[in-house]
Amino acid sequence: MRVLPQHHARYLVFITEKYLGMQLLPADGNPFKYCGYLAHPHQVFGAGVAAGDLLTASWGGQVGDFALSHDGGFAFTYGAEDRSLLQWEVRPRAVELLSLIGGTELEPFYCLLEGGKSGWLFQEVQDLFFYMQILQQENIDLPRRVSDTIQLSEIPELVRTCGFYPSHFELETMMMDIRYRDFDETGLVRDEVSFVEFVRLFVNHRPAYGYSMERLREAFGTMCQMGEYPKRSRIEKEDFVYLLQSIGEPSPNLHRSLTTLLRVSTYGENNFDFLPPVGAAPQSATLLIAGDLQEIDSSFLVDELLGIDAAPREKPAKQESSESLLGKPH
Protein backbone atom coordinates (compact mmCIF):
# COMPACT_ATOMS: atom_id res chain seq x y z
CA MET A 1 0.00 0.00 0.00
CA ARG A 2 1.17 3.54 -0.75
CA VAL A 3 -0.35 6.97 -0.29
CA LEU A 4 -0.64 8.71 -3.65
CA PRO A 5 1.92 11.56 -3.72
CA GLN A 6 0.96 15.21 -4.36
CA HIS A 7 -2.69 14.68 -3.41
CA HIS A 8 -2.64 15.80 0.26
CA ALA A 9 -2.69 12.18 1.53
CA ARG A 10 -6.24 11.74 0.27
CA TYR A 11 -5.81 8.54 -1.77
CA LEU A 12 -4.27 5.16 -0.99
CA VAL A 13 -3.15 2.83 -3.79
CA PHE A 14 -3.15 -0.84 -2.82
CA ILE A 15 -2.58 -4.23 -4.37
CA THR A 16 -3.93 -7.71 -3.61
CA GLU A 17 -3.06 -11.03 -5.20
CA LYS A 18 -4.42 -10.08 -8.61
CA TYR A 19 -6.04 -6.65 -8.25
CA LEU A 20 -4.81 -3.08 -8.22
CA GLY A 21 -7.06 -0.58 -6.48
CA MET A 22 -7.47 2.84 -4.92
CA GLN A 23 -9.02 3.80 -1.57
CA LEU A 24 -10.39 7.22 -0.69
CA LEU A 25 -9.11 8.20 2.76
CA PRO A 26 -10.01 8.03 5.57
CA ALA A 27 -11.01 4.37 5.33
CA ASP A 28 -14.30 3.87 7.20
CA GLY A 29 -15.71 0.70 5.64
CA ASN A 30 -17.72 2.55 2.99
CA PRO A 31 -17.87 0.13 0.02
CA PHE A 32 -18.20 3.09 -2.37
CA LYS A 33 -14.89 4.66 -1.34
CA TYR A 34 -12.62 2.23 -3.15
CA CYS A 35 -12.38 0.59 -6.54
CA GLY A 36 -10.16 -2.07 -8.04
CA TYR A 37 -9.24 -3.61 -11.36
CA LEU A 38 -7.96 -7.02 -12.38
CA ALA A 39 -4.29 -6.31 -13.02
CA HIS A 40 -3.07 -9.81 -13.89
CA PRO A 41 -4.85 -13.17 -14.29
CA HIS A 42 -2.81 -15.00 -11.64
CA GLN A 43 -0.53 -12.96 -9.38
CA VAL A 44 1.19 -9.61 -9.25
CA PHE A 45 4.86 -9.38 -8.32
CA GLY A 46 7.24 -6.50 -7.90
CA ALA A 47 9.71 -4.80 -5.59
CA GLY A 48 11.11 -1.35 -4.99
CA VAL A 49 9.82 1.99 -6.19
CA ALA A 50 11.40 2.09 -9.63
CA ALA A 51 10.08 0.34 -12.69
CA GLY A 52 13.47 -1.29 -13.25
CA ASP A 53 13.30 -3.05 -9.89
CA LEU A 54 10.10 -4.80 -10.94
CA LEU A 55 12.02 -6.91 -13.43
CA THR A 56 14.13 -8.45 -10.65
CA ALA A 57 11.15 -9.61 -8.54
CA SER A 58 11.35 -13.07 -7.02
CA TRP A 59 8.88 -15.78 -8.02
CA GLY A 60 8.37 -17.36 -4.60
CA GLY A 61 6.13 -14.84 -2.80
CA GLN A 62 2.35 -14.79 -2.59
CA VAL A 63 1.53 -11.08 -2.86
CA GLY A 64 3.93 -8.72 -4.55
CA ASP A 65 4.51 -4.99 -4.69
CA PHE A 66 3.99 -2.25 -7.23
CA ALA A 67 5.66 1.01 -8.20
CA LEU A 68 4.31 4.55 -8.46
CA SER A 69 5.74 7.35 -10.57
CA HIS A 70 7.13 10.37 -8.71
CA ASP A 71 4.01 12.46 -9.42
CA GLY A 72 1.54 9.64 -8.69
CA GLY A 73 0.20 9.71 -12.23
CA PHE A 74 1.14 6.11 -13.09
CA ALA A 75 1.44 2.72 -11.39
CA PHE A 76 3.51 -0.25 -12.60
CA THR A 77 2.76 -3.93 -11.99
CA TYR A 78 4.52 -7.12 -13.05
CA GLY A 79 2.58 -10.34 -13.68
CA ALA A 80 3.78 -13.65 -12.27
CA GLU A 81 2.76 -16.24 -14.85
CA ASP A 82 1.86 -13.95 -17.74
CA ARG A 83 5.29 -12.26 -17.36
CA SER A 84 4.12 -8.85 -18.49
CA LEU A 85 4.95 -5.38 -17.18
CA LEU A 86 1.95 -3.05 -17.24
CA GLN A 87 1.68 0.70 -16.82
CA TRP A 88 -1.56 2.01 -15.28
CA GLU A 89 -2.81 5.58 -15.42
CA VAL A 90 -4.02 6.67 -11.97
CA ARG A 91 -7.29 8.65 -12.02
CA PRO A 92 -8.37 9.74 -8.53
CA ARG A 93 -11.51 11.32 -9.92
CA ALA A 94 -12.97 7.84 -10.53
CA VAL A 95 -13.08 6.95 -6.84
CA GLU A 96 -14.39 10.44 -6.00
CA LEU A 97 -17.35 9.96 -8.35
CA LEU A 98 -18.00 6.49 -6.94
CA SER A 99 -18.11 7.97 -3.44
CA LEU A 100 -20.69 10.54 -4.52
CA ILE A 101 -22.84 7.82 -6.09
CA GLY A 102 -22.82 5.90 -2.80
CA GLY A 103 -24.48 8.76 -0.91
CA THR A 104 -24.03 10.12 2.59
CA GLU A 105 -24.67 9.06 6.20
CA LEU A 106 -25.83 5.41 6.17
CA GLU A 107 -26.80 5.19 2.50
CA PRO A 108 -23.55 3.46 1.42
CA PHE A 109 -23.81 0.94 4.28
CA TYR A 110 -27.33 -0.38 3.64
CA CYS A 111 -25.98 -2.82 1.05
CA LEU A 112 -23.84 -4.44 3.78
CA LEU A 113 -26.91 -5.42 5.82
CA GLU A 114 -29.20 -8.30 4.96
CA GLY A 115 -32.26 -6.84 3.22
CA GLY A 116 -30.87 -3.31 3.09
CA LYS A 117 -32.67 -0.40 4.76
CA SER A 118 -36.05 -2.13 4.73
CA GLY A 119 -34.66 -5.50 5.84
CA TRP A 120 -35.25 -7.14 9.19
CA LEU A 121 -31.65 -6.69 10.42
CA PHE A 122 -31.55 -2.90 10.05
CA GLN A 123 -34.98 -2.55 11.66
CA GLU A 124 -33.86 -4.82 14.50
CA VAL A 125 -30.66 -2.82 15.08
CA GLN A 126 -32.62 0.43 15.03
CA ASP A 127 -35.24 -0.80 17.52
CA LEU A 128 -32.61 -2.21 19.88
CA PHE A 129 -30.58 1.02 19.78
CA PHE A 130 -33.61 3.11 20.71
CA TYR A 131 -34.56 0.61 23.41
CA MET A 132 -31.06 0.95 24.86
CA GLN A 133 -31.58 4.72 24.99
CA ILE A 134 -34.74 4.21 27.06
CA LEU A 135 -32.94 1.86 29.45
CA GLN A 136 -30.25 4.48 30.04
CA GLN A 137 -32.84 6.95 31.36
CA GLU A 138 -34.36 4.38 33.73
CA ASN A 139 -37.93 4.72 35.03
CA ILE A 140 -38.77 8.39 35.46
CA ASP A 141 -42.02 10.36 35.59
CA LEU A 142 -40.51 13.42 33.94
CA PRO A 143 -40.51 13.86 30.16
CA ARG A 144 -37.70 11.85 28.58
CA ARG A 145 -34.80 13.66 26.98
CA VAL A 146 -34.54 12.63 23.35
CA SER A 147 -30.95 11.87 22.33
CA ASP A 148 -29.26 10.25 19.36
CA THR A 149 -26.47 8.65 21.40
CA ILE A 150 -25.86 5.90 23.92
CA GLN A 151 -22.97 5.34 26.32
CA LEU A 152 -19.97 3.37 25.06
CA SER A 153 -20.44 0.97 27.96
CA GLU A 154 -23.66 -0.25 26.30
CA ILE A 155 -21.93 -1.38 23.09
CA PRO A 156 -20.98 -4.93 24.25
CA GLU A 157 -24.55 -5.87 25.19
CA LEU A 158 -26.00 -4.17 22.12
CA VAL A 159 -23.80 -5.94 19.57
CA ARG A 160 -24.49 -9.30 21.22
CA THR A 161 -28.22 -8.62 21.09
CA CYS A 162 -27.84 -7.86 17.37
CA GLY A 163 -26.30 -11.30 16.77
CA PHE A 164 -22.57 -10.48 16.86
CA TYR A 165 -20.57 -12.18 19.63
CA PRO A 166 -17.08 -10.63 19.74
CA SER A 167 -14.29 -11.68 22.08
CA HIS A 168 -13.10 -9.37 24.86
CA PHE A 169 -10.20 -8.29 22.66
CA GLU A 170 -12.52 -7.52 19.74
CA LEU A 171 -14.82 -5.55 22.04
CA GLU A 172 -11.91 -3.49 23.31
CA THR A 173 -10.88 -2.79 19.71
CA MET A 174 -14.40 -1.56 18.92
CA MET A 175 -14.46 0.67 22.00
CA MET A 176 -11.07 2.16 21.13
CA ASP A 177 -12.28 2.78 17.59
CA ILE A 178 -15.00 5.10 18.89
CA ARG A 179 -13.29 6.45 22.01
CA TYR A 180 -10.29 7.94 20.18
CA ARG A 181 -11.88 8.60 16.80
CA ASP A 182 -11.71 12.42 17.11
CA PHE A 183 -8.78 12.62 19.52
CA ASP A 184 -6.26 13.95 16.96
CA GLU A 185 -8.57 16.82 16.02
CA THR A 186 -10.22 17.70 19.34
CA GLY A 187 -7.94 16.19 21.98
CA LEU A 188 -11.04 14.76 23.69
CA VAL A 189 -11.91 11.15 24.50
CA ARG A 190 -15.47 10.21 23.59
CA ASP A 191 -17.86 8.33 25.84
CA GLU A 192 -20.94 8.24 23.58
CA VAL A 193 -21.78 6.83 20.16
CA SER A 194 -24.55 7.87 17.77
CA PHE A 195 -26.82 5.53 15.82
CA VAL A 196 -25.05 6.23 12.52
CA GLU A 197 -21.66 5.54 14.10
CA PHE A 198 -22.92 2.36 15.73
CA VAL A 199 -24.25 0.94 12.45
CA ARG A 200 -20.90 1.64 10.78
CA LEU A 201 -19.09 0.06 13.73
CA PHE A 202 -21.37 -2.99 13.60
CA VAL A 203 -20.95 -3.71 9.88
CA ASN A 204 -17.18 -3.10 9.99
CA HIS A 205 -16.41 -5.42 12.91
CA ARG A 206 -18.90 -8.27 12.61
CA PRO A 207 -18.01 -11.34 10.49
CA ALA A 208 -18.75 -10.59 6.85
CA TYR A 209 -20.43 -13.98 6.31
CA GLY A 210 -21.75 -14.60 9.81
CA TYR A 211 -21.03 -17.72 11.84
CA SER A 212 -21.26 -21.21 10.40
CA MET A 213 -22.02 -24.61 11.91
CA GLU A 214 -18.79 -25.92 10.42
CA ARG A 215 -16.69 -23.31 12.22
CA LEU A 216 -18.59 -23.91 15.46
CA ARG A 217 -17.96 -27.66 15.33
CA GLU A 218 -14.27 -27.10 14.57
CA ALA A 219 -13.92 -24.85 17.63
CA PHE A 220 -15.71 -27.39 19.83
CA GLY A 221 -13.51 -30.18 18.43
CA THR A 222 -10.44 -28.18 19.45
CA MET A 223 -11.80 -27.95 23.00
CA CYS A 224 -12.40 -31.70 23.06
CA GLN A 225 -8.76 -32.36 22.15
CA MET A 226 -7.60 -30.12 25.02
CA GLY A 227 -9.38 -32.13 27.73
CA GLU A 228 -7.62 -34.38 30.23
CA TYR A 229 -8.75 -37.42 28.21
CA PRO A 230 -8.91 -36.09 24.63
CA LYS A 231 -11.83 -37.29 22.54
CA ARG A 232 -12.90 -36.40 19.04
CA SER A 233 -16.40 -35.03 19.66
CA ARG A 234 -17.02 -35.13 23.41
CA ILE A 235 -15.62 -33.43 26.49
CA GLU A 236 -16.16 -34.05 30.17
CA LYS A 237 -18.05 -31.47 32.19
CA GLU A 238 -15.09 -30.57 34.42
CA ASP A 239 -12.78 -30.05 31.44
CA PHE A 240 -15.40 -27.94 29.67
CA VAL A 241 -15.75 -25.60 32.66
CA TYR A 242 -11.98 -25.45 33.22
CA LEU A 243 -11.21 -24.48 29.62
CA LEU A 244 -13.82 -21.72 29.59
CA GLN A 245 -12.56 -20.31 32.87
CA SER A 246 -8.81 -20.48 32.32
CA ILE A 247 -7.77 -20.91 28.66
CA GLY A 248 -7.71 -18.08 26.14
CA GLU A 249 -9.96 -15.26 27.37
CA PRO A 250 -11.20 -16.40 30.80
CA SER A 251 -14.93 -16.12 31.51
CA PRO A 252 -15.28 -14.70 35.05
CA ASN A 253 -19.09 -14.85 34.89
CA LEU A 254 -19.27 -18.36 33.45
CA HIS A 255 -21.64 -19.70 36.12
CA ARG A 256 -24.15 -16.91 35.59
CA SER A 257 -23.92 -17.23 31.81
CA LEU A 258 -24.51 -21.00 31.78
CA THR A 259 -27.42 -20.88 34.24
CA THR A 260 -29.02 -18.12 32.16
CA LEU A 261 -28.61 -20.04 28.90
CA LEU A 262 -29.96 -23.28 30.38
CA ARG A 263 -32.71 -21.56 32.38
CA VAL A 264 -31.80 -23.32 35.64
CA SER A 265 -31.13 -22.08 39.17
CA THR A 266 -28.45 -23.35 41.52
CA TYR A 267 -26.59 -22.26 44.64
CA GLY A 268 -22.94 -21.24 44.67
CA GLU A 269 -20.85 -19.86 41.81
CA ASN A 270 -18.68 -23.00 41.80
CA ASN A 271 -21.59 -25.43 41.54
CA PHE A 272 -21.85 -26.76 37.98
CA ASP A 273 -23.90 -29.87 38.78
CA PHE A 274 -26.60 -28.68 36.40
CA LEU A 275 -24.32 -29.54 33.45
CA PRO A 276 -24.62 -33.08 32.06
CA PRO A 277 -22.57 -35.25 34.58
CA VAL A 278 -22.82 -39.03 31.03
CA GLY A 279 -23.70 -40.06 27.45
CA ALA A 280 -25.51 -38.08 24.81
CA ALA A 281 -26.86 -34.62 25.50
CA PRO A 282 -30.42 -34.41 26.83
CA GLN A 283 -33.29 -32.74 25.07
CA SER A 284 -34.21 -30.34 27.86
CA ALA A 285 -32.61 -28.56 30.78
CA THR A 286 -34.83 -30.52 33.18
CA LEU A 287 -32.98 -33.74 32.34
CA LEU A 288 -29.67 -32.07 33.16
CA ILE A 289 -30.56 -31.74 36.81
CA ALA A 290 -31.40 -35.46 36.99
CA GLY A 291 -27.68 -36.22 36.64
CA ASP A 292 -27.84 -39.01 34.05
CA LEU A 293 -24.99 -37.75 31.86
CA GLN A 294 -21.25 -37.04 32.21
CA GLU A 295 -20.05 -35.63 28.90
CA ILE A 296 -20.90 -32.72 26.63
CA ASP A 297 -21.09 -33.14 22.88
CA SER A 298 -21.73 -30.74 20.01
CA SER A 299 -25.48 -31.43 20.06
CA PHE A 300 -25.74 -30.23 23.65
CA LEU A 301 -23.63 -27.17 22.85
CA VAL A 302 -25.74 -26.18 19.84
CA ASP A 303 -29.23 -27.17 21.00
CA GLU A 304 -29.13 -26.43 24.73
CA LEU A 305 -26.37 -23.93 25.47
CA LEU A 306 -26.63 -21.78 22.35
CA GLY A 307 -30.25 -22.55 21.51
CA ILE A 308 -29.61 -22.77 17.77
CA ASP A 309 -32.10 -24.55 15.55
CA ALA A 310 -29.72 -26.82 13.65
CA ALA A 311 -32.35 -29.11 12.14
CA PRO A 312 -31.24 -30.39 8.72
CA ARG A 313 -32.80 -28.71 5.72
CA GLU A 314 -33.18 -29.80 2.12
CA LYS A 315 -29.95 -28.27 0.86
CA PRO A 316 -26.82 -29.66 -0.74
CA ALA A 317 -24.28 -30.90 1.81
CA LYS A 318 -21.77 -28.16 0.97
CA GLN A 319 -24.27 -25.35 1.51
CA GLU A 320 -25.68 -26.89 4.67
CA SER A 321 -22.29 -27.08 6.36
CA SER A 322 -21.66 -23.37 5.89
CA GLU A 323 -25.16 -22.18 6.75
CA SER A 324 -24.98 -18.86 8.58
CA LEU A 325 -25.91 -18.80 12.25
CA LEU A 326 -26.43 -15.06 12.21
CA GLY A 327 -30.09 -15.53 11.38
CA LYS A 328 -33.23 -13.58 12.08
CA PRO A 329 -34.07 -13.66 15.80
CA HIS A 330 -37.38 -15.12 16.90
N, C-alpha and C positions, 0 to 999 in steps of 0.2 A: 504494500500500500504506500502511496505517496500523495502528499498534498500538492495540488496543481500550482506551480509557481506563478507569480504576478497576477493572482486573482484574490488577494486578501484572505487567503486560507479559507475560501468558501467551498472548494470542491476537493474531493478525495478520489483519486484514481486507484482502482484495485484490480486484482487478478485472482481468479480461481483456477481450477484444474484446466478448464477449456475456455473460460469466458473472460473478457475484458470489460470492465464497467466503470461507472462514475457515480459517486454519492454526493448529494448536496448536504453540506454540513450546516448545523449540527445533526448528527444521526440520532433520530428519535423513534425509529421503528416504522416510520411512514413508508408504506410500500410504493408511494408515488415520488419519492425523493431519490431514487436511484434507477439506473438502467444499465443493461449489459448486452453484449453481443458475443456470438460464438466466434472466437478468434481462430481456433484450430480444432480439427475434428477429434483429436485424441488428447494431447497435453501441450502445455505451453512451457517452454524453458527459457532461461536467460540469466544473466548476472551482470552486475555493475550498472553504471549509469550512461555508458556510451554504447552506441550501436555496435562498435567493433567488438566489445566484450561479449555480446550476445552469441557470437560465432564460436566462442570457446566454452559454451555451457556444457556441463556434464550431463550424461544421459541417465544417471541413476536416481535422481530425485523424483518426488511426487508432484510438487507444485513449484513452478519456477518463478522467475522475476520478469520484469519488463524495464524498459528505459523510456525516459521522457526527454524531449528536447529542452534546451535551456529556457525557452520562452513558454513552455507548456503547450505548444501548438500541435505537437505530434507525439505519438507513443509508438514504440517498437516492440514487437513480440517475435519469438522464434519457436516454430512448431517442432514437436518431438519426432513424430513418425513421418509427418509430411515434409519435414526438413525445408521449411520455407521461412524466410524473414519478411515480415509484413510491417508496413508503415501505416499508422492510423491517424487520421485527422481528429483532433479533440475539439468538440463543439459543446461548450458548457450550456449554451442556450437550450439544447435539447432537454436536459434534465430540469431546467428552469420551467419550461413549458409543461413538462409532465407533472411537476409539482403544482402548477396552477390548475391543471385539469383535475387533480385529485381533490381539490377543495381545501377548506379550512376546518379548524376545531376537530371534531370527530369524523367528519366525512371521509377522510382517507382510510380510517380504521374500521369502518363498518364491514368491509370485505374480509376482514380477518376474524370475524365472529360468525358462528353458524347462523345462517338465516339473515344476516345483515341487520339493519336497523329495526326491521319489523320482526326479526326472529325471536325465538323464545329466550335465547341466552342473553341478548342485550336487554330485553325487558326484565329478565330475572336480576341481572346485575344492577339495573336502575332501581328496581323495587327494593332490593336488599341494601343499597347505598342509602336510600331515603329512610328506610327503617332504622339503619344504624344511626342516622342523624337524630331520630326521635328518641332512641335509647340513650343517647348522650345527654339529652335534656331531662331525663328521668320523668317522674310523675309530678307535674306541677299544675296548679289551677290558673296560673297567669297565662296570658297569650304566649304562644311559642315563638321564639325568634327564628325566622327563616334564614338558613345559611346554606351555602353551596359547598361546604367543606366538612370533613370529619377529622378527628385526631389521628395522628400516625399510629398510635397504639392500637387502633381498631383494625388496621390493615390485615394482620395475621388471621383473625377470625373471619373477616370479610372474604378474603381470597379462598379460604377453606370452604366457606358456605357456597361460594360460586363454583366449586368443583375443582379447585387447584390446591394441591397439598404439598407445598414446598418444605424443604428441610429447614432447620434453624439457620444454617449458613445462607441459604437462598432468601429466607425472610430478611436477614440482616442486610443482604445486598439490596433488596428492594427498598428497605427503609433508608439506607444510605443514599440510594438513587434520588429519593424525594428530599431527604433532610438537607443535603448539600447541593441541591440542583442550582440554586441562585447564589451560592456563597461567594463565588468569584466576583459577581457584580454588586451584591448588596452587603456582603460580609455578615449576613444573618443566617442562622440555622432555622429551618422551617420545622413546625410541629403540626401542620395541617396539610391536607391534600384535598383538592377539588374533585368533582365527579369526572371531568374531562381528563385530568391527570391520572385518576385511578384507572379509568378504562385503558389508557395508553400503557400504564404500568402493568395491568393485567394481561393484555395481549402480548406484551414484549417479554414477559417472564414465564408465562405458563408454557407447557409443552406444546409445540406447534401441532402435533397430531394426537394429543391427549395421551391417556394411559391405555395400555393393551394388556389382555389376559396373558399373553406370552411373556411380556416383561415382568408381570407380577409373579408368575410361576417361576421364572428364572431367579428372581430375588428371593423367593421363599426356598427354592432349592439350595441357594447359597447358604441360607441360615441352617438348613437341615445338615449340610456338610460340616458346619461349625460346631455342632453339638458334641457332647461328651462321647456319645456312641453314634457316629455319623450314619445317616440313612439317606436314601435318595429322595424320598418324598414325605417323610414324617420327621417330627421332632418332639422330644419329650417336653412336658409342660415346664419343668424347672429350667431346662436349657432355653426355651422360648422366652421366658421371663428374664433370665440372666442376660441374654443377648440384647434384648430391647433396653435393658437398664444400664448396660455397661459398655457395649461395643458401638463404635461409630459415634453418633450423636445420642447421648444418653437421654432417656425419657423419665424425668423426675416425677411426672404425674401419671405414670403408667397405670397404677391401680385405679385411679379415677377414670382414666380413659377407657380401660377394658370393661369396668362395671357399667359405664354409660353405654358403650356399644352393645353389650350383651343384655342390658336392661335387668341387671340383678343387683342385689344389695348384700353387703357383707361387712363384717367388723374388722378393723385393723388394716392399715395400709400395706402390710406385708402378708396378708392372707389372700392367696390366689387359689383357694380350693374350688372356686366356681369354675375354673378352667377344666377341660376334660382330663381326669387323672388317669382310658385304655381303648385301643381299637379305632374304628372309624368315627368321624365326627358325628355328633347327634344332629337332629333336625330342629331342635328348639333349645332355648336357653334353660328351660325347665329340666331337661335331661342332664344338663351339665352338673347341676347341684346334686343329682342322684349319685354321682361318683362312679360311673360304670366304665369310664375311659381313662387312658393314661397318655395318649399321644395326640398331637395336633397335625392335621394334614392340610393340604391346600383347599379342600372342600370346606373345612371348618373356617379357615381364614377368609375365604371369599364369601360364603353364604352367611356365616354367623357374625364374625368380627366386622367385616366391611359391609355386609348387607347388600352385596351386588347380585343382581339377577343374572346368573351365568348359564341359564338354560340354553341348550343348543338350538340353533335356528337353521333354517334350510338355506345354507350358504356354502359355497365351496370351502374346503378345509383351509386353504391359504388365507381367505378373507376372514374366516371365523377366528383364526388364531390371533389376528391383529385387530380385532374389533375394539373400538375405542370404549373406554370405561368412563369417559367424561361425557356422559349422556344427560338427557333432560331429567331433572329431579322430579320425583313424584310428590 
